[in-house]
Amino acid sequence: MTRNGKISVGIIGAGNIAGHHITGYLQAGEHAQVTAIADVEVERARKHTERLGDVEFFQDYREMITSADLDAVDICLPHHLHKDAIVAAAAAGKHILCEKPLCLTLDEADVVTRAVAGAGVTLMCAHNQLFLPTVATAREMVRRGELGKVYAARTTDVFALDVNAETLGWRAARATSGGGELIDTGYHPNYLLLHLVDSAPVKVAAMLSRHRLSFMEGEDTAHVLVEFADGTIGSIVTGWAYEPPGSMERFSVTGEGGSLWSNGRQLLFKPRGGEQVVVQDAGPSAPDTYALEVVDFIACLREKRRPLNTEVEGVNVLRLILAAYASADRGEIVELENL
Ligand SMILES: NC(=O)c1ccc[n+]([C@@H]2O[C@H](COP(=O)([O-])OP(=O)(O)OC[C@H]3O[C@@H](n4cnc5c(N)ncnc54)[C@H](O)[C@@H]3O)[C@@H](O)[C@H]2O)c1
């Protein structure tokens, strides 16, 4: 810890999500401080001055990593730049919080895994929806066996995104996003499914659509089916094309003993043949999962605790998404071990 006993953090990429992460660092202010920000458009970094006070600015993140006095970096870059930034940070011995996706290909995943392990640093994947209190409770209920044998689980993230080619920017091109909606917003229901189901995914079938955002190179909507080793069937529905039907849950899990489901804020459970009960209610306002995630990142570093999702889970999520893309391309069910 380099400054006033606080963990010193440098942010790489000062766009939209960086502002949400900064809220988390301010909440963790007793133990952490953002001391540097790098962005190729330095003005974007400077706009955070008012909230952060004394911060160094860099145009080149590599210069920031080597010359600023940092314990950790927070990577908030477009997807195609994640791998190189992770490797540079790990080589300099910095701990890493990395926005999703971890990287874009299995080759990149190997490079990232070796870089992090070789440096002995902590990497936390910014899988913010795992910090919904309802997700933690649902996972515990599944693992405690409250649903009995699990048959099926569904995770969704569907909304109507109002954008054009210009405002969607790097997200519209495969080379910079890695695909389309599925590897962007669709990344969330993928890690959520893996987090909720207590088994390993083995087979994937996917259908991709471009319903409305015709200027995208990739899909604006994805339907993915996943078979797990224990026979559980997972389904993922995710998209930017339309508003979800009112009945669409954020996640649900169904087993021999009953079902649980959630809109993210409220968690309900209905035992088979019984009355439904509200298990948890976060109230009217959504928890700030970005801030919760950042606060936990700092706590993990202080307590030398493994983050909920490291590069290990990051690679598993990537494999699932790449299998879904392969399935849609080939028009066939893909076995993960053959990916
Ligand atoms: N968890 C979530 O819900 C969520 C939401 C939004 C974004 N994200 C993720 O956050 C990341 C960034 O997304 P965003 O919406 O903030 O994008 P953005 O386009 O708003 O910001 C990206 C920033 O990176 C900067 N940049 C580009 N190349 C750079 C380079 N070589 N060096 C330094 N800076 C560079 C850009 O100038 C820009 O300011 C992505 O991985 C995205 O998937 C996650």
The ligand as an SDF file (V2000), in Angstrom:
LIG
                    3D

 44 48  0  0  0  0  0  0  0  0999 V2000
  -20.8290   -4.2380  -16.0900 N   0  0  0  0  0  0  0  0  0  0  0  0
  -21.5920   -3.4860  -16.8520 C   0  0  0  0  0  0  0  0  0  0  0  0
  -22.8210   -3.4480  -16.7140 O   0  0  0  0  0  0  0  0  0  0  0  0
  -20.9310   -2.6320  -17.8970 C   0  0  0  0  0  0  0  0  0  0  0  0
  -21.5990   -1.5180  -18.4080 C   0  0  0  0  0  0  0  0  0  0  0  0
  -20.9390   -0.7340  -19.3680 C   0  0  0  0  0  0  0  0  0  0  0  0
  -19.6670   -1.0910  -19.7950 C   0  0  0  0  0  0  0  0  0  0  0  0
  -19.0690   -2.1980  -19.2780 N   0  0  0  0  0  0  0  0  0  0  0  0
  -17.7420   -2.6310  -19.7620 C   0  0  0  0  0  0  0  0  0  0  0  0
  -16.7880   -1.6040  -19.4830 O   0  0  0  0  0  0  0  0  0  0  0  0
  -15.8250   -1.5400  -20.5280 C   0  0  0  0  0  0  0  0  0  0  0  0
  -15.8130   -0.1360  -21.1230 C   0  0  0  0  0  0  0  0  0  0  0  0
  -17.1190    0.1850  -21.5660 O   0  0  0  0  0  0  0  0  0  0  0  0
  -17.6130    1.7040  -21.5740 P   0  0  0  0  0  0  0  0  0  0  0  0
  -19.0890    1.6640  -21.7770 O   0  0  0  0  0  0  0  0  0  0  0  0
  -17.0890    2.4460  -20.4080 O   0  0  0  0  0  0  0  0  0  0  0  0
  -16.9210    2.2110  -22.9210 O   0  0  0  0  0  0  0  0  0  0  0  0
  -16.5750    3.7120  -23.3390 P   0  0  0  0  0  0  0  0  0  0  0  0
  -16.4130    3.6980  -24.8100 O   0  0  0  0  0  0  0  0  0  0  0  0
  -17.5630    4.6480  -22.7220 O   0  0  0  0  0  0  0  0  0  0  0  0
  -15.1670    3.9680  -22.6220 O   0  0  0  0  0  0  0  0  0  0  0  0
  -13.9640    3.3800  -23.0590 C   0  0  0  0  0  0  0  0  0  0  0  0
  -12.8510    4.3840  -22.8050 C   0  0  0  0  0  0  0  0  0  0  0  0
  -11.6070    3.7810  -23.1620 O   0  0  0  0  0  0  0  0  0  0  0  0
  -10.7990    4.7850  -23.7920 C   0  0  0  0  0  0  0  0  0  0  0  0
   -9.7610    4.1400  -24.5660 N   0  0  0  0  0  0  0  0  0  0  0  0
   -9.8670    3.5250  -25.7730 C   0  0  0  0  0  0  0  0  0  0  0  0
   -8.6770    3.0190  -26.1510 N   0  0  0  0  0  0  0  0  0  0  0  0
   -7.8040    3.3100  -25.1500 C   0  0  0  0  0  0  0  0  0  0  0  0
   -6.4180    3.0460  -24.9380 C   0  0  0  0  0  0  0  0  0  0  0  0
   -5.6880    2.3660  -25.8170 N   0  0  0  0  0  0  0  0  0  0  0  0
   -5.8620    3.5040  -23.7890 N   0  0  0  0  0  0  0  0  0  0  0  0
   -6.5720    4.1840  -22.8850 C   0  0  0  0  0  0  0  0  0  0  0  0
   -7.8830    4.4750  -23.0350 N   0  0  0  0  0  0  0  0  0  0  0  0
   -8.4780    4.0340  -24.1520 C   0  0  0  0  0  0  0  0  0  0  0  0
  -11.7970    5.5830  -24.6150 C   0  0  0  0  0  0  0  0  0  0  0  0
  -11.2790    6.8540  -24.9740 O   0  0  0  0  0  0  0  0  0  0  0  0
  -12.9780    5.6560  -23.6670 C   0  0  0  0  0  0  0  0  0  0  0  0
  -12.9180    6.8040  -22.8310 O   0  0  0  0  0  0  0  0  0  0  0  0
  -16.2220   -2.6390  -21.5230 C   0  0  0  0  0  0  0  0  0  0  0  0
  -15.5070   -3.7930  -21.2220 O   0  0  0  0  0  0  0  0  0  0  0  0
  -17.6920   -2.8340  -21.2690 C   0  0  0  0  0  0  0  0  0  0  0  0
  -18.2020   -4.1140  -21.6170 O   0  0  0  0  0  0  0  0  0  0  0  0
  -19.6580   -2.9540  -18.3250 C   0  0  0  0  0  0  0  0  0  0  0  0
  1  2  1  0
  2  3  2  0
  2  4  1  0
  4  5  1  0
  4 44  2  0
  5  6  2  0
  6  7  1  0
  7  8  2  0
  8  9  1  0
  8 44  1  0
  9 10  1  0
  9 42  1  0
 10 11  1  0
 11 12  1  0
 11 40  1  0
 12 13  1  0
 13 14  1  0
 14 15  2  0
 14 16  1  0
 14 17  1  0
 17 18  1  0
 18 19  2  0
 18 20  1  0
 18 21  1  0
 21 22  1  0
 22 23  1  0
 23 24  1  0
 23 38  1  0
 24 25  1  0
 25 26  1  0
 25 36  1  0
 26 27  1  0
 26 35  1  0
 27 28  2  0
 28 29  1  0
 29 30  1  0
 29 35  2  0
 30 31  1  0
 30 32  2  0
 32 33  1  0
 33 34  2  0
 34 35  1  0
 36 37  1  0
 36 38  1  0
 38 39  1  0
 40 41  1  0
 40 42  1  0
 42 43  1  0
M  CHG  2   8   1  16  -1
M  END
$$$$
